Amino acid sequence: MDVDKSELIEILTDYNLWGNFKKNLIERREYNLKLSEHLESETINVIKGIRRSGKSSICIKYIQEHYDKKDSLIINLEDPRLPVNIDSNLLMELLQAYYEYVNPDNLKIVVIDEAQNANGWERFARYLVETKNIKCMVTGSSSKLLSDEYATYITGRHIDILVFPLSFYEFLNFKGIRINSVIDMINKKFEIINMLIEYIEYGGFPEVSIIDNTDVKKELVKNYFNDIIIKDVAKRYKVRNISQLEQISLELLSNISDVASLRSISRSYNISIGTVERYFKYLSGSYLFITLEKYTFSKRKQNKSLKKVYSIDTGIYNSLSFKFSKQEGKKMENIVAIELFRRISNSNKTLYYWKDYYNHEVDFVINAEANVEQLLQVTYSSSYESIEKREVENIIRAGTELHCSNLKIITWDYEGTKTIDRVKINFVPLWKFLLIQ
C-alpha cells in the first residue's frame, strides 16, 4: 500500500509526544508498575480492556516517565485518515515515515493502539521486538485480539495486562483526594462516601470522572456504549441487525447482578437462541460484560450452569436509565464484582457464585488452586439489624458446604464482627472494602 510519507507523518504527529500530544495524564500506578516489570523482557505487552478505559493513556504516561520523546512511536489505528484496510505493510510505512522525519536511528519503544484494526499487526510487533530490539506495547478493545488470531505468531512471546475502568482508589486520586494511611481514610470517611455515591452513579471511565457537568457525564457514557456496539461488535463481527444487537445488550444491562437466561431472552424477543448466544459472546468479548459461573464440584455442571452477568461499569447501567427501582443492592454487587475481577486478574484465582438445590445463594466464591479461599455476600444495609436474615444464613450454609471459614458480608455502612452459630463473620462497609485489599 503506497501512501505518501508526509501524509503519514502528519497523522502520527497528532498522537505522539514529539508532536502535538500535550495532554496532562494522571498516573495509574498499578499498571505503570506492571509495565515496568514486563518490559524488562523481550516480549510484546498486550494491554487489553474495554474501550475508553485508559489503555492508551497508561502507555503514553509510561513513555513520558521512562523515555525521551523522540525515542517513541505511537500508532493510533483508529485515525479516520488511515485507509480502511490496514495491514502490516502500512505499519511498516508508518515506521519508515517516523525514521525519515523524526528519529532515524534511536527508536526504543512503539505503541500499536487498537491493533485489532490492522491485519498482520502481530507480525509487525514480532518484527519490532525480535529483529529491531524495540519494546512494543499493543492495545485492543476486543478479547478476540488476544486469542486464535495471533496465536501462530506470538504464542509465548507476549504478556497480557487487563485494564479496567478506574478502581475506587484510582477514582479518588483522579478527583484529587489522596488516601495515604488508614487514619487518613477514616478521617475523610464522609468525603469518601460522597465520592462513592458519584462513583456508583457515573462509573469509573477516566475521562468521565474528571468532568463536573452531570449531563455531559451521562452523554459521554452513552456515546461509549454506542461506540462499543457499533465499532467493537457490529463492525468487527459484521452484524447487520444492529437494533437486534442493541436490544439484547439493553436487556442484559437491565438485569445486572443476576443470572442471564439466554433462552428466556430468545423467547421474549423472538430471536433464535443461536443468535442470542453469538451476540452475548461478542458483547462479552468487547468487555462490556463480565460473567460468573456457578461454583460446583463438577466441571461439566459448571459449564452448563446459568451465568451471572455484570456490567463492566455501573455508569453504563445508570446512563441508559435502568431505574425501575433504586436497585442499590444490585449496583453495590456489581461494583464489588468488578473490584474482585480486578484483584484476581493475572492470578491463579477464579471467581464464582454459589447456589444450592434450595436456591440459597452467596454472591461470590473466591477459589484458589481448587480450594475455596473466601465467601462474600453483598447487602445494602447500614446496620446489623437491617441485614436480612437469609443473607447471614446463606453464607454460613455455603461456608459449611465448601469448608470455608473466611466469611465476609459487605454492607453500605455497617462494620463489625459477629459469631453466629459458632461461625465468625466479618462485616465491612463498601467504601472500606474498595480501599483496603
C-alpha positions in Angstrom: 0.0 0.0 0.0 1.7 3.2 -1.2 0.8 6.2 0.9 2.7 9.5 0.9 5.1 9.6 3.9 4.3 13.3 4.5 0.7 12.4 5.0 1.6 9.6 7.4 3.8 11.8 9.5 1.0 14.3 9.7 -1.2 11.6 11.2 1.5 10.4 13.5 2.2 13.9 14.8 -1.2 14.2 16.4 -0.7 11.2 18.7 3.0 11.5 19.6 4.9 13.2 22.4 7.3 14.6 19.9 4.4 16.1 18.0 1.1 17.7 19.1 0.1 15.4 22.0 0.2 17.7 25.1 -2.4 16.1 27.5 -1.5 16.1 31.2 -2.1 12.5 32.1 -2.6 11.1 35.6 -0.5 8.1 36.5 -2.3 4.8 37.3 0.5 3.3 39.4 -0.6 -0.3 39.4 -0.4 -0.5 35.6 2.8 1.5 35.5 4.5 -1.0 37.8 3.3 -3.9 35.7 4.7 -2.4 32.5 8.0 -1.6 34.2 8.2 -5.3 35.2 7.1 -6.8 31.9 9.0 -4.5 29.6 12.3 -5.8 31.0 11.8 -9.0 29.0 11.8 -9.3 25.2 8.0 -9.8 25.0 5.1 -8.0 23.4 3.0 -6.3 26.1 -0.7 -6.6 25.1 -2.8 -4.1 27.0 -6.5 -5.1 26.6 -9.8 -3.9 28.0 -13.0 -2.1 27.3 -12.9 1.0 25.0 -12.1 4.3 26.8 -10.8 2.5 30.0 -7.5 4.4 29.6 -5.3 1.8 27.8 -3.6 4.4 25.6 -3.1 6.9 28.4 -1.4 4.2 30.5 1.1 3.5 27.7 1.7 7.2 26.9 2.2 8.0 30.6 4.7 5.2 30.9 6.7 6.6 28.0 6.6 10.1 29.4 8.2 8.8 32.6 10.8 6.4 31.1 11.8 7.6 27.6 12.9 10.6 25.6 10.0 11.9 23.5 11.7 11.3 20.1 12.7 7.7 21.1 9.0 6.6 21.0 6.4 6.0 18.3 2.6 5.8 18.9 0.4 4.5 16.1 -3.3 5.1 16.5 -5.1 2.7 14.2 -8.5 4.3 14.7 -7.5 7.6 13.0 -10.1 8.1 10.2 -7.4 9.4 7.8 -5.8 5.9 7.6 -7.1 3.6 4.9 -10.0 1.3 5.7 -8.0 -1.9 5.2 -4.8 -1.6 7.3 -2.2 -4.3 7.1 1.4 -4.9 8.2 2.7 -3.2 5.0 1.1 0.1 6.1 2.5 -0.3 9.6 6.0 -0.7 8.1 5.3 2.5 6.1 4.4 4.4 9.2 7.6 3.1 10.8 9.6 4.3 7.8 7.9 7.7 8.0 9.0 8.0 11.6 12.6 7.1 10.7 12.7 9.6 7.9 11.1 12.6 9.6 11.7 12.2 13.3 14.5 9.8 14.5 16.5 7.7 12.1 18.4 5.6 14.5 17.3 5.5 18.1 13.7 4.3 18.3 13.3 2.4 21.6 9.5 1.8 22.1 6.4 1.5 19.9 2.7 1.6 20.9 0.2 0.0 18.4 -3.1 1.4 19.6 -6.3 -0.5 18.8 -4.3 -3.2 17.0 -7.4 -5.2 16.1 -7.9 -2.7 13.3 -4.9 -4.0 11.4 -4.4 -7.3 9.7 -1.0 -8.7 10.4 -0.2 -6.4 13.4 1.3 -9.5 15.2 3.9 -9.9 12.5 4.9 -6.3 12.7 5.0 -6.4 16.6 7.2 -9.5 16.5 9.5 -7.8 13.9 10.0 -4.8 16.2 10.8 -7.0 19.3 12.9 -9.7 17.7 14.6 -8.1 14.7 14.9 -4.4 15.8 15.1 -5.0 19.6 12.4 -2.4 20.2 10.0 -2.5 23.1 6.4 -3.0 21.9 3.0 -2.3 23.6 -0.2 -3.3 21.9 -3.6 -2.1 22.9 -7.0 -3.6 22.0 -10.7 -3.3 22.9 -11.6 -6.8 21.8 -10.7 -10.1 23.5 -10.6 -11.6 20.0 -7.4 -9.7 19.6 -5.9 -12.0 22.2 -7.0 -15.4 21.0 -6.6 -17.5 17.9 -6.0 -14.5 15.6 -2.4 -14.1 16.8 -1.6 -17.5 18.4 0.5 -18.7 15.5 2.8 -15.6 15.6 3.3 -14.6 19.2 2.4 -17.5 21.4 4.9 -17.5 24.3 6.2 -14.1 23.2 3.6 -11.9 24.8 2.4 -10.8 28.3 -1.3 -9.6 28.7 -2.4 -6.8 31.0 -6.1 -6.4 31.5 -7.1 -2.7 32.1 -10.4 -1.9 33.9 -12.1 1.5 34.3 -10.8 3.3 37.4 -10.9 1.4 40.7 -12.4 3.5 43.5 -8.9 4.2 44.8 -7.9 5.5 41.4 -11.1 7.4 41.1 -10.3 9.3 44.3 -6.9 10.0 43.0 -8.3 11.4 39.8 -10.6 13.6 41.9 -7.6 14.9 43.9 -8.3 13.0 47.1 -5.2 11.3 48.5 -5.5 8.4 50.9 -2.1 7.7 52.4 -3.0 5.7 55.5 -5.8 4.0 57.3 -6.1 7.0 59.7 -6.3 9.3 56.7 -9.1 7.1 55.2 -11.1 7.2 58.5 -10.7 11.0 58.8 -12.0 11.5 55.3 -14.9 9.0 55.6 -17.8 11.3 54.8 -16.0 12.8 51.8 -15.1 9.3 50.6 -18.8 8.2 50.9 -19.9 11.2 48.9 -17.4 10.3 46.2 -18.5 6.6 46.3 -22.1 7.7 45.5 -20.8 9.6 42.5 -18.6 6.6 41.5 -21.6 4.3 41.6 -23.8 6.7 39.6 -21.4 7.7 36.9 -18.8 4.9 36.9 -15.1 4.9 36.5 -14.2 5.8 33.0 -11.2 8.1 33.3 -12.5 11.0 31.1 -15.9 10.8 32.7 -14.5 11.0 36.2 -12.8 14.4 35.7 -15.9 16.1 34.1 -18.1 18.1 36.5 -21.3 18.5 34.4 -23.5 15.5 35.2 -25.4 15.8 31.9 -22.1 15.7 29.9 -21.0 12.7 32.0 -24.2 10.7 31.1 -24.0 11.7 27.4 -20.3 10.7 27.2 -21.0 7.2 28.7 -23.9 6.8 26.3 -21.5 7.5 23.4 -19.1 4.9 24.8 -21.9 2.4 24.8 -22.9 3.2 21.2 -19.2 3.0 20.1 -18.8 -0.4 21.7 -22.0 -1.7 19.9 -21.1 -0.2 16.5 -17.3 -0.4 16.4 -16.3 -3.2 18.7 -19.2 -5.6 17.9 -21.3 -4.8 14.8 -18.4 -3.6 12.6 -15.9 -6.2 13.8 -18.2 -9.2 13.5 -20.3 -7.9 10.6 -23.6 -7.8 12.5 -26.2 -6.5 10.2 -29.2 -6.3 12.5 -27.8 -3.6 14.9 -31.2 -2.8 16.5 -31.5 -6.5 17.5 -27.9 -6.5 18.9 -28.8 -3.3 20.9 -32.0 -4.9 22.2 -30.1 -7.8 23.7 -27.4 -5.5 25.1 -30.0 -3.4 26.9 -31.8 -6.5 28.2 -28.6 -7.8 29.7 -27.7 -4.4 31.2 -31.2 -4.1 32.7 -30.5 -7.3 34.7 -27.0 -6.7 36.1 -26.0 -8.8 39.1 -28.4 -11.6 38.1 -28.3 -14.8 36.2 -28.8 -14.4 32.4 -31.2 -16.9 30.8 -30.3 -16.6 27.1 -33.2 -18.9 26.3 -35.6 -16.6 28.1 -34.2 -13.6 26.1 -34.6 -15.6 22.9 -38.3 -16.3 23.6 -39.0 -12.7 24.8 -37.6 -11.1 21.6 -38.4 -13.9 19.2 -34.7 -14.2 18.3 -33.1 -17.6 17.7 -31.1 -19.0 20.7 -28.0 -19.3 18.4 -28.2 -15.6 17.5 -28.6 -14.6 21.2 -25.6 -16.8 22.2 -23.5 -15.4 19.5 -24.3 -11.8 20.4 -23.7 -12.5 24.0 -20.2 -13.9 23.1 -19.5 -10.8 21.1 -20.6 -8.4 23.8 -18.5 -10.2 26.4 -15.6 -10.2 24.0 -15.8 -6.4 23.9 -15.6 -6.3 27.7 -19.0 -4.7 28.0 -20.0 -7.6 30.4 -18.2 -9.9 32.7 -19.8 -13.2 33.8 -19.6 -15.6 36.7 -20.2 -19.3 36.6 -21.9 -21.2 39.4 -19.5 -23.0 41.7 -19.9 -26.7 41.7 -17.5 -29.7 42.2 -18.4 -30.9 38.7 -16.7 -29.1 35.8 -19.4 -30.4 33.4 -22.2 -28.9 35.5 -20.3 -25.7 36.0 -20.0 -25.2 32.2 -23.8 -25.8 31.8 -24.8 -23.5 34.7 -26.5 -20.2 34.1 -24.1 -17.3 34.3 -24.5 -14.2 36.4 -23.9 -11.0 34.4 -22.3 -7.8 35.4 -21.7 -4.5 33.6 -18.0 -3.5 33.4 -19.1 -0.1 34.7 -22.2 1.0 36.6 -22.2 4.3 34.8 -23.3 2.5 31.7 -26.2 1.0 33.6 -27.3 4.3 35.0 -26.8 6.4 31.9 -29.1 4.2 30.0 -31.9 4.9 32.6 -32.5 1.4 34.1 -34.2 2.9 37.1 -37.3 0.9 37.5 -36.4 1.0 41.2 -33.4 2.2 43.0 -31.6 -1.2 42.7 -28.9 0.0 45.1 -28.1 -3.6 46.2 -27.6 -4.7 42.6 -25.3 -1.8 41.9 -23.3 -2.5 45.0 -22.9 -6.1 44.0 -21.8 -5.0 40.5 -19.2 -2.7 42.0 -17.8 -5.5 44.2 -17.8 -7.9 41.2 -15.7 -5.5 39.1 -13.3 -4.9 42.0 -12.9 -8.7 42.6 -12.2 -9.3 39.0 -9.6 -6.6 39.0 -7.9 -8.1 42.0 -7.8 -11.6 40.7 -6.8 -10.8 37.1 -3.4 -12.2 36.2 -3.5 -14.5 39.2 -4.3 -18.2 39.8 -7.6 -17.3 41.5 -11.1 -17.7 40.0 -14.4 -16.2 40.9 -17.8 -17.9 41.1 -21.2 -17.5 42.7 -22.8 -20.3 44.8 -26.3 -21.6 44.8 -27.6 -24.8 46.2 -30.6 -27.0 45.3 -32.9 -25.0 47.5 -31.8 -21.6 45.9 -29.8 -20.5 48.9 -27.2 -18.1 47.3 -23.9 -16.4 48.0 -22.7 -13.7 45.7 -19.0 -14.5 45.4 -16.8 -17.5 45.9 -13.0 -16.9 45.5 -11.3 -20.1 44.6 -7.5 -20.6 44.6 -6.0 -23.8 43.3 -9.1 -26.0 44.0 -9.6 -24.5 47.5 -12.3 -22.1 48.4 -10.4 -19.1 49.9 -13.2 -16.7 50.8 -17.0 -16.2 50.5 -18.5 -12.8 50.1 -22.1 -11.5 50.4 -23.2 -8.0 49.5 -26.1 -6.2 51.1 -27.4 -2.6 51.0 -27.6 -2.3 54.8 -26.3 0.4 57.2 -26.9 -1.6 60.5 -26.7 -5.2 61.6 -30.4 -5.2 62.4 -31.3 -4.2 58.8 -29.3 -7.1 57.3 -31.7 -9.7 56.0 -31.6 -13.0 58.0 -31.2 -15.0 54.8 -28.0 -13.2 53.8 -26.3 -14.4 57.0 -27.9 -17.9 56.9 -26.8 -18.4 53.3 -23.2 -17.5 53.8 -23.0 -19.8 56.9 -24.6 -22.6 54.9 -22.2 -22.1 52.0 -19.2 -22.0 54.4 -20.2 -25.3 55.8 -20.7 -27.0 52.5 -17.5 -25.5 50.9 -15.3 -25.9 54.0 -14.5 -22.2 54.2 -14.3 -20.2 57.4 -13.3 -16.9 55.8 -16.7 -15.2 55.5 -17.3 -11.6 54.7 -20.5 -9.5 54.3 -20.1 -6.2 52.5 -22.6 -3.6 53.7 -23.3 0.0 52.9 -22.0 1.4 56.2 -22.0 -1.3 59.0 -18.7 -2.6 60.3 -18.1 -5.3 62.9 -17.5 -9.0 63.6 -20.2 -11.4 64.8 -20.1 -15.0 65.8 -23.3 -16.7 64.8 -23.9 -20.4 65.5 -20.2 -20.6 66.3 -19.3 -19.2 62.9 -17.3 -15.9 62.7 -18.5 -13.4 60.1 -16.7 -10.1 59.3 -18.8 -7.1 58.2 -17.2 -4.3 56.2 -18.6 -1.2 54.6 -18.3 -1.0 50.8 -16.1 2.2 50.9 -13.6 0.5 53.1 -13.6 -2.8 51.2 -12.8 -0.9 48.0 -9.9 0.9 49.6 -8.3 -1.9 51.7 -7.1 -5.0 49.9 
